[in-house]
Amino acid sequence: MEAFVAAVTVFVLAVFIGFEIITKVPPTLHTPLMSGSNAISGIALIGAIISTRSDNPKLATILGTAAVALAMVNVVGGYMVTHRMLDMFKNKR
């Protein structure tokens, strides 16, 4: 039970700190910052794979699958936004 409370505490603090950091970013830097940092979601993929080594394999499989799906959406979306932004700076012929 202590491990669960510690994990929830870390999660809540991470959400709060992440929200505070992102809200302080100027709007002109928000899109480039987020599109570049979405690639970091690859770390969530590794975490999802590691989480499958749990005492509760059914729950770990469900949560791991959800984490992989959401992280992949985030990674692909980040690269798509970055690609669109880079296209804006190309010379039109």
C-alpha positions as CSV (number, residue, x, y, z in Angstrom):
1,M,0.0,0.0,0.0
2,E,2.9,2.3,0.8
3,A,4.3,1.8,-2.7
4,F,0.9,2.7,-4.3
5,V,0.7,5.9,-2.2
6,A,4.2,6.9,-3.2
7,A,3.5,6.3,-6.9
8,V,0.3,8.3,-6.7
9,T,2.2,11.1,-4.9
10,V,4.9,11.2,-7.6
11,F,2.2,11.2,-10.3
12,V,0.3,14.1,-8.8
13,L,3.4,16.1,-8.3
14,A,4.6,15.4,-11.9
15,V,1.2,16.5,-13.3
16,F,1.3,19.7,-11.2
17,I,4.8,20.6,-12.0
18,G,4.3,19.8,-15.7
19,F,1.2,22.0,-15.8
20,E,3.0,24.9,-14.1
21,I,6.0,24.7,-16.4
22,I,3.9,24.5,-19.6
23,T,1.7,27.4,-18.6
24,K,4.7,29.6,-18.1
25,V,6.0,29.1,-21.7
26,P,5.2,32.1,-24.0
27,P,2.7,31.2,-26.8
28,T,5.3,31.8,-29.5
29,L,7.4,29.0,-28.1
30,H,4.7,26.6,-27.0
31,T,4.3,24.7,-30.3
32,P,8.0,24.2,-31.1
33,L,8.6,23.2,-27.5
34,M,5.8,20.7,-27.3
35,S,6.5,19.2,-30.7
36,G,10.1,18.7,-29.9
37,S,9.5,17.3,-26.4
38,N,6.8,14.9,-27.5
39,A,9.5,12.6,-28.7
40,I,10.4,12.1,-25.1
41,S,7.2,10.0,-24.9
42,G,9.4,7.2,-26.1
43,I,10.4,6.9,-22.5
44,A,6.8,6.1,-21.7
45,L,7.1,3.2,-24.2
46,I,10.0,1.7,-22.2
47,G,8.1,2.2,-19.0
48,A,5.1,0.4,-20.4
49,I,7.2,-2.5,-21.5
50,I,8.8,-2.7,-18.1
51,S,5.5,-2.5,-16.3
52,T,4.4,-5.8,-17.9
53,R,6.8,-7.5,-15.4
54,S,4.2,-7.1,-12.6
55,D,2.6,-9.4,-10.0
56,N,-0.7,-8.8,-11.7
57,P,-0.1,-9.7,-15.4
58,K,-3.7,-9.0,-16.6
59,L,-3.7,-5.4,-15.2
60,A,-0.1,-4.8,-16.4
61,T,-1.0,-5.9,-19.9
62,I,-4.0,-3.6,-20.0
63,L,-2.1,-0.6,-18.6
64,G,0.9,-1.3,-20.7
65,T,-1.2,-1.5,-23.9
66,A,-2.9,1.8,-23.0
67,A,0.5,3.4,-22.3
68,V,2.0,2.2,-25.5
69,A,-1.0,3.4,-27.5
70,L,-1.1,6.9,-25.9
71,A,2.7,7.3,-26.1
72,M,2.7,6.4,-29.8
73,V,-0.1,8.9,-30.5
74,N,2.0,11.6,-28.7
75,V,5.2,10.7,-30.5
76,V,3.6,10.6,-34.0
77,G,1.7,13.8,-33.3
78,G,4.8,15.5,-32.2
79,Y,6.7,14.6,-35.3
80,M,3.7,15.6,-37.5
81,V,3.6,19.0,-35.9
82,T,7.3,19.5,-36.2
83,H,7.1,18.5,-39.9
84,R,4.4,21.1,-40.5
85,M,6.3,23.8,-38.7
86,L,9.5,23.1,-40.8
87,D,7.4,23.2,-44.0
88,M,6.4,26.7,-43.1
89,F,10.0,27.8,-43.4
90,K,10.7,26.3,-46.8
91,N,10.9,28.5,-49.8
92,K,7.8,28.3,-52.0
93,R,8.7,27.6,-55.6
